[in-house]
Amino acid sequence: MEGLYLGLLLVPAAGAFAVFFADRQAAVSGGAGGWNNIRDFLAMGIGIAEFVLMCMLAKSGMGSELVVPGVCGMGLHLCLDGFRAVYGLVAAFMWMMTLLFSREYLAHEHCLGRYYFFQLVTLSATLGVFLSADLFTTFIFFEIMSFTSYVWVVQEETKGAVRAAETYLAVAVIGGMVLLMGLFLLYHTLGTLEMSELLDAAASCGDPRMLYIAGCCTLVGFGAKAGAFPLHIWLPKAHPVAPAPASALLSGILTKAGIFGVLAVSCNIFLHDERWGLLLLSIGLLTMFGGALLAVFSVDLKRTLACSSMSQIGFILVGAGMQGILGEENALAVRGTLLHMVNHSLIKLVLFLIAGVVVMNVHKLNLNEIRGFGRNKPFLNLCFLFGALGIAGVPLFNGYVSKTLLHESIAEGIRASAELSGFLKASEWLFLISGGMTLAYMTKLYVAVFVEKNPDEKEQERFDDMTHYMSPLSAFAIGASAVLLPVLGVVPNILPDWIADLGQGFMHVEGSGQTVVYFGLLNLRGAVISICIGIVLYLIICKLLMSDKNGYREYKDCWPKWWDVENLLYRPLLLGILPAVARFFCRILDSLADWVILLLRKTVFAERKIPHELPEGTRFTYFLGTALDRLRVIKRRILKQPSPEREVSFAHRLAVQREKIMETNMIIQRSLSFGLLLFYVGLVFTLVYLLYLGNL
């Protein structure tokens, strides 16, 4: 098993250097010699190899562990259970499909060696996160993943990409520092970071307040990567500027790495903790509703999908919160959380790859400009429809299964807790409204791209004539991913329940709990309510807020430009207010330090004459001069001679004479030293002459 673990981590890392070397050779040869093909096929081969290795590990390595001592002081600890196997397979599958799609998508892009290098290194780090057995190992791979994925965002090197990458990196760095602080506190409080030991250590902890402080720090660090409110600011900006395959991974996998950390802390430290559950539920509701609201008003294809990712992360956090609120009866919340993580990853893989097809052919993302692109493209239409219906929670598609479980967990919480029933009822309606908003913005995208015609007839004709709009390899990557979405939705009691059974042990749930009748009237009722809300919202927001122009309806960006949390709050706070406050207090402290030093110099450290310190000369010259001065005074008194007004004392004269003697001695010593040096140089040249030049 150790070989499989090491292979999963080292094969992509080593392959990254091989791919980069092939790209350098392609640049040197001007693209000749097939180096571009070698680079692309090598990258795709590594992606396929990783998926095969992960399948082998999942098949035969359940329960195995790998410990690598000495790394960063505490070593690395990896293990495999059902949850880790599920998400290791999902991550490897998504990387394989995006690498297959990248060959065509990036064919005309620049710096491909750099892109592939960091994509493969990020693959290694991401698998390290999902296979980690302790929070220290999670942190090491988590930070590597954060920094290497930064290159994805800045890949295009446009002004917008650079700014979005700055935001992404700032959130990653700040979140990482807060996360590290939380891990320090956890280790100090519990004495361990091993996930298998945290639950018992937390139960015997005598200082729960310290646990909550440490838990909130870890929540900030992991939540920042997950895109949870209010640290979501990077997500709507990074996805539109990153290449489409990278956007699929950012949305589908890297956000789940953050959720993995949240679940690791929640289920191993705050298991069945109602207060912690309420905190996660509140954050989840804000993230869920806020992301859906941004997506409804967006007129950019990839930005809409990015805001949708934020909203779906909110749905997952709602499930994580309900786990704590429901206590030991949280099986529905656990299973819904896990399945919605998997479903969202697969759905966003399909949707972002289709967005990549649009970008490859149109090079635009505004709905008014890509309008009608998908007409007469039945394969693309069907795949997008699978993703749209899945994420909207329509029955017979995978999103319906996980959203039904999450909705049922909220309903169970309403029945079980009289104190929280009011808050949970409001949460339920917010859940249903957010689901309706999901249907509204996905309907907007589908209608704009696949139903409506472009107002420019020539542009529509160009779209209709695109029969070869993607390669067979890209079509395979999209089709093979899309076919999973209805398969997971049509037979929810077989494949989805098996996945939930496999992964729920990570969250300390055993057994499947109560049997869920997914297509019963009560569960279908919630889906129907969301669908009706979605239809109404689509008609009101996406139709009535459109303005007539030149005989057709134009999608109008109604979201206020000034309402940007980053520009409105974070940048002024971090770049303006905090530095100004810091400068103000630093100046006060600097002035205070100066006053303290001055006070000490005037009082405690004031300059005083040392009694035994001689003003000049030595003790001999001082005593001899003083004796001569007294003898001179005695002589004048005996002889009755007047004393001159200005008279130089013998002590001063002797001191001056001593200084002259010392200076003369120093000059003599230096002269002798200089003379000896010249003599030595002359002697060396003489010896050289006698030994070598004399024989010529």
Buried (B, 14 or more C-beta within 10 A) or exposed (E): BEEBBBBBBEBBBBBBEBBBBBBEBBBEEEEEEEBBEBBBBBBBEBBBBBBEBBBBBBEEBBEBBBBBEEEEEBBBBBBBBBBBBBBBBBBBBBBBBBBBBBBBBBEEEEBBBBBBBBBBBBBBBBBBBBBBBBBBBBBBBBBBBBBBBBBBBBBBEEEEBEBBBBBBBBBBBBBBBBBBBBBEBBBEBBEBBBBBBBBEBBEEBEEBEBBBBBBBBBBBBBBBBBBBBBBBBBBBBBBBBBBBBBBBBBBBBBBBBBBBBBBBBBBBBBBBBBEBBBBBBBBBBBBBBBBBBBBBBBBBBBBBBBBBBBBBBBBBBBBBBBBBBBBEBBBBBBBBBBBBBBBBBBBBBBBBBBBBBBBBBBEBBBBBBBBBBBBBBEEBBEBBBBBBBBBBBBBBBBBBBBBBBBBBBBBBBBEBBEEBEEBBBEBBEBBBBBBBBBBBBBBBBBBBBBEBBBBBEEBBEBBBEBEEBBBEEBBBBBBBBBBBBBBBBBBBBEBBBEBBBBBBEBBBBEEBBEEBEBBEEEBBEBBEBBBEBBBEBBEEBBEEEBEEEEEBBBBBEEBEEEEBBBEEEBBEEEEEEEEEEEEEEEEEEEEEEEEEEEEEEEEEEEEEEEEEEEEBBEEEBBEBBBEBBEEBEEEEEEEEEEEEEEEEEBBBBBBBEBEEEEEEEEEEEEEEEEEEEEEEEEEEEEEEEEEEEEEE
